[in-house]
Amino acid sequence: MRPEALVIMLDGPAWLEEMLRNEHFKVVRRYERGVALPAFVLGGANAILEARKVPNLHGVILWNATGVKSTDLAVPLLLINSDPIDAHDVTRVSGGDERLAAKLAARFISVHA
């Protein structure tokens, strides 16, 4: 099966990377040129800065991010156990099971791809 989306996973646990691959996403640790898939950036606070460099960006997932107050990115943001952010389109999930949060992240990618 072909991957549905490119996930640029800047940081996060290995089990999350494996889970996203099992959901048929192409997961890389840094941006790869020439990949013609909808792109998502997943990481901590640095994901906002890195996302600006990614063509075909469809969304950003902040995982345990702190210190980011706002962004002018025009793509949906999913905040998982992260500080609130002032942005155009934000969904925030706090507390709870990290495995459930990972499933929400996979669904977010599928919906916005």
C-alpha positions in Angstrom: 0.0 0.0 0.0 1.3 3.5 -0.9 1.7 6.0 1.9 -1.1 8.5 2.4 1.1 11.3 3.8 4.7 12.3 4.7 5.2 12.8 8.4 8.4 14.6 9.3 8.9 13.5 12.9 11.5 15.8 14.4 11.3 14.1 17.8 9.2 11.6 19.7 9.3 8.1 20.9 10.2 5.2 18.6 6.9 3.5 19.2 5.1 6.5 17.8 7.1 6.4 14.6 6.3 2.7 14.3 2.6 3.3 14.9 2.5 6.0 12.2 4.2 3.7 9.7 1.7 1.0 10.5 -1.0 3.5 9.6 0.5 3.8 6.1 2.3 7.1 6.5 5.9 7.7 5.3 7.8 8.7 8.4 11.1 10.5 8.2 13.3 12.3 10.7 14.0 15.2 8.4 12.5 16.6 5.3 13.1 14.8 2.0 13.0 16.8 -1.2 10.9 15.5 -4.0 8.3 13.5 -2.0 4.9 14.3 -3.6 2.8 13.6 -0.5 0.8 15.9 1.8 3.3 16.8 4.5 2.9 17.0 8.3 5.5 18.1 10.8 5.5 16.4 14.3 7.7 17.5 17.2 8.1 19.9 20.0 8.2 23.7 19.9 10.8 23.6 17.1 8.2 22.0 14.8 6.6 25.5 14.1 9.9 26.8 12.8 10.7 23.7 10.7 7.2 23.6 9.3 7.8 26.9 7.5 10.5 25.2 5.3 8.2 22.4 4.1 6.4 22.6 0.8 3.0 21.0 0.6 2.5 21.4 4.3 -1.0 20.2 5.4 -0.6 20.3 9.2 1.6 20.5 12.3 1.4 18.3 15.4 3.0 19.7 18.5 3.8 16.9 21.0 4.7 18.1 24.6 5.6 21.6 23.3 6.1 24.5 25.6 7.0 28.1 25.0 5.2 28.7 21.7 2.7 31.6 22.1 1.4 32.0 18.6 1.9 31.3 14.9 0.7 32.6 11.6 0.9 29.2 9.9 -2.3 28.8 7.8 -2.5 25.0 8.4 -4.3 23.1 11.1 -2.4 22.5 14.3 -2.9 19.6 16.7 -1.5 20.2 20.2 -0.9 17.1 22.3 0.0 17.8 25.9 1.3 21.2 24.8 0.8 24.8 25.9 -2.1 26.7 24.3 -1.2 28.6 21.1 -2.9 31.5 19.4 -3.3 30.3 15.8 -5.8 30.0 12.9 -7.0 26.4 13.4 -6.1 24.7 16.6 -7.2 21.5 18.3 -5.7 20.8 21.8 -5.7 17.5 23.7 -4.2 17.3 27.2 -3.7 14.6 29.7 -4.7 11.0 29.2 -3.1 8.1 27.5 -0.2 8.8 25.0 -1.3 5.8 22.9 -4.8 7.4 22.5 -3.2 10.7 21.7 -1.1 8.9 19.0 -4.3 7.5 17.5 -5.7 11.0 17.4 -2.6 12.2 15.7 -3.0 9.5 13.0 -6.6 10.5 12.5 -5.7 14.2 12.2 -3.2 13.3 9.5 -5.7 11.2 7.6 -8.4 13.9 7.7 -6.1 16.7 6.6 -4.1 14.8 4.0 
